[in-house]
Amino acid sequence: MAANEFRAIIVTRTEDETGKRHQSAELTTVTDDVLMDGDVTVAVEFSSINYKDGLALMGKPGVARVWPLIAGIDLVGTVESSTDPRWAPGDQVILNGAGIGESHHGGLAERARVAGTSLVRRPDAVSAVRAAAIGTAGFTAMLAVLALERAGVAPDSGDILVTGASGGVGGVAIALLAARGYRVVASTGRGGELGDYLRGLGAAEILDRHTLDEAGKPLQAQRWAGAIDSVGSFTLANILAQTHQGGVVAACGLAQGPDLPATVMPFILRAVTLAGINSVEAPPALRVQAWDRLAADLDFDLLDGLTEVIPLAGSFDAAERILAGRVHGRTVVDVRR
Ligand SMILES: NC(=O)c1ccc[n+]([C@@H]2O[C@H](COP(=O)([O-])OP(=O)(O)OC[C@H]3O[C@@H](n4cnc5c(N)ncnc54)[C@H](OP(=O)(O)O)[C@@H]3O)[C@@H](O)[C@H]2O)c1
């Protein structure tokens, strides 16, 4: 391959004669000419498959917003060149979100050109493959833990519920909370199959997610000092209704649905706080804080246990599996393989 060529997974959108749009993705070889504006060029080593990547790779709308687009909302690699004074060739960097894989070329490629502003220096304690295993999912889990802490939820406040427990965000959230001494209850649809795995991450108790996923009363028995929710919809409404006086719920996802069929009762009668989590737009200082805490708090043996590493061409199969709910933990893509 010529020096200016690299492999990339490109998402394209076409329109047929009836005006119907079709989106698809393929692994192909491109040249540096396709790279978008940016002040830092990175030799990418690893990316990962998040739910959003699954949607983009399987031709679903809602993630890619420009076409053609290199997919991948995460990247980990080494700076090749930079006109941003903060970065120099050889620097080890991480980028989660900030529009890559959505409106700017992403990490499922051997090369990326990005804005230096959102890059984070990879902490020495976190290897490149582990940084990708953490990825957007783990970064989001850390942002959610920080949101609970900022609002005063402490290990002695009471039980913390984590929904979507077998997913990427859920798994890392359980490990992070348990490492800090919180008692974690893991809500999952796969307790039979994955109960041991979730207990291994630190869950003290497993809850069947179907106990939360239908319409419930506006106020219910108070069970949670805090919660990290990847699920939304009725599940989030029930969690709010079950949260203690003064408790905090961090909402990060919509695996059940984007709706929130709740009442204001938990807010006005129990002073419950609903904290929104947005990893994509996280400001630079918060990114650095979250990565410092991930480096300090996460048990890397546990992380290795929830990680599968695949080659770039394996991304499509992994995308199909994450959409079908057949993945647990995290899938890292070694883009050089
Ligand atoms: N706010 C942000 O910045 C941000 C960042 C990353 C991700 N997200 C969102 O957070 C969510 C989780 O992301 P992820 O990467 O962890 O995805 P994931 O690995 O696919 O995990 C999602 C988990 O949700 C549960 N689930 C799936 N369908 C469900 C349903 N219909 N009802 C209830 N639970 C269901 C499953 O866990 P069980 O089998 O254990 O029940 C599944 O493993 C996604 O909605 C994603 O888009 C948001």
The ligand as a Gaussian input file, in Angstrom:
#p B3LYP/6-31G(d) Opt

LIG

0 1
 N      -25.175000       9.646000      26.613000
 C      -24.077000       9.263000      25.983000
 O      -23.152000      10.041000      25.784000
 C      -23.960000       7.843000      25.566000
 C      -22.707000       7.255000      25.363000
 C      -22.646000       5.895000      25.091000
 C      -23.809000       5.177000      24.947000
 N      -25.003000       5.791000      25.070000
 C      -26.252000       5.060000      24.973000
 O      -26.309000       4.228000      26.129000
 C      -26.964000       2.998000      25.817000
 C      -26.042000       1.851000      26.162000
 O      -24.883000       1.898000      25.339000
 P      -23.917000       0.626000      25.283000
 O      -22.770000       0.994000      24.431000
 O      -23.704000       0.112000      26.660000
 O      -24.878000      -0.376000      24.475000
 P      -24.957000      -1.967000      24.553000
 O      -23.597000      -2.525000      24.806000
 O      -25.725000      -2.376000      23.360000
 O      -25.828000      -2.212000      25.887000
 C      -27.179000      -1.877000      26.016000
 C      -27.798000      -2.832000      27.010000
 O      -29.142000      -2.392000      27.264000
 C      -29.965000      -3.519000      27.550000
 N      -31.116000      -3.500000      26.643000
 C      -31.113000      -3.714000      25.295000
 N      -32.352000      -3.605000      24.798000
 C      -33.165000      -3.316000      25.844000
 C      -34.569000      -3.092000      25.981000
 N      -35.393000      -3.143000      24.927000
 N      -35.057000      -2.834000      27.202000
 C      -34.242000      -2.779000      28.277000
 N      -32.907000      -2.983000      28.219000
 C      -32.382000      -3.240000      27.018000
 C      -29.106000      -4.759000      27.350000
 O      -28.605000      -5.116000      28.627000
 P      -29.164000      -6.395000      29.426000
 O      -29.127000      -7.542000      28.438000
 O      -28.202000      -6.558000      30.534000
 O      -30.559000      -6.070000      29.859000
 C      -27.955000      -4.256000      26.506000
 O      -26.776000      -4.992000      26.702000
 C      -27.332000       3.090000      24.336000
 O      -28.655000       3.561000      24.229000
 C      -26.353000       4.122000      23.786000
 O      -26.847000       4.757000      22.634000
 C      -25.093000       7.105000      25.375000

